[in-house]
């Protein structure tokens, strides 16, 4: 199985469309956390292989991918697609086109669906809470105050190690 890597912006756009179609609440915070958990669990399920080439930064409100953050701000992209009713009719086509652009394997698509079924239903507050109690974000923010700015990277290695350990403990129970 040859795993595919994707562009983080393309994946972010897919997530926005997916959430809109499935009437799942999403905002900038939640989008960032969904990307984080997709990356983290992809590393675990696919033996250390990342789904995209970017490490998140350890911001005050949790992990943030600078590329998607800058893209959304630069393009003044609105997270709430309900602002444009004409998109509704073509939503299935937009999602299909977006998914084709990602060009993920069947296994990766199934993985993505399972992650979205789990984390996608959580509020952005719950996702922030989860990332704040987990080691990778805390390690990257060591020595910083609660509200202190940081662009310190959360390493893929720390994500892989932490979530592999978490998965191993959960499956052993």
C-alpha positions, -999 to 999 in steps of 0.1 A, spaced: 0 0 0 15 33 -11 3 59 13 -5 94 0 7 127 14 -16 156 10 -14 194 11 -26 207 45 -47 234 28 -64 208 6 -72 187 36 -85 217 55 -108 226 27 -121 190 26 -127 191 63 -147 224 60 -169 209 32 -173 176 51 -184 193 83 -208 216 64 -224 187 45 -228 167 77 -240 197 97 -211 195 121 -202 227 138 -167 240 129 -146 271 134 -109 280 132 -101 263 165 -118 231 157 -104 229 122 -68 232 137 -75 205 162 -91 181 137 -59 185 115 -38 178 146 -56 146 155 -57 134 119 -19 139 118 -13 123 152 -34 92 146 -22 88 110 13 85 125 1 58 148 -20 38 123 4 40 95 36 33 114 52 68 117 41 80 82 26 115 83 -3 125 61 11 160 54 45 177 59 40 202 86 45 203 123 20 222 144 29 252 165 21 251 202 -2 281 205 -21 292 236 -53 275 224 -36 243 213 -19 231 182 -20 253 151 -8 247 115 6 279 103 0 272 66 -38 268 70 -40 296 95 -23 320 71 -43 307 41 -76 313 59 -66 348 70 -51 358 37 -81 347 17 -105 359 44 -121 324 40 -153 321 60 -156 289 79 -193 290 78 -203 280 42 -239 288 50 -231 323 40 -233 313 4 -266 293 -2 -257 285 -38 -229 262 -25 -255 239 -8 -268 225 -41 -234 215 -53 -220 203 -19 -217 167 -30 -198 177 -60 -175 200 -40 -168 172 -16 -162 147 -43 -138 171 -61 -120 179 -29 -117 142 -20 -103 134 -55 -78 162 -51 -66 145 -19 -62 112 -37 -60 92 -5 -59 54 -5 -90 34 5 -74 27 39 -66 64 44 -101 74 35 -115 49 60 -91 62 86 -101 98 79 -138 89 83 -132 72 116 -112 101 130 -140 126 119 -167 103 134 -148 105 167 -133 140 170 -156 158 146 -186 155 169 -167 172 198 -168 209 204 -138 231 198 -136 237 236 -134 199 243 -107 195 216 -87 224 231 -91 207 265 -79 174 252 -48 188 235 -40 208 267 -39 177 288 -18 156 264 20 155 264 30 168 229 15 202 234 27 205 270 63 195 260 64 221 233 51 248 257 75 239 286 87 270 304 60 293 289 32 310 308 -4 300 302 -11 330 278 24 334 265 28 335 227 48 307 211 55 294 177 74 265 191 69 233 170 53 202 183 74 175 169 60 146 149 82 123 169 66 134 202 31 130 187 39 95 174 54 84 207 26 98 228 -3 85 208 13 52 201 17 48 239 -19 59 244 -31 34 218 -11 6 233 -25 12 268 -61 14 255 -58 -18 235 -42 -37 264 -71 -30 287 
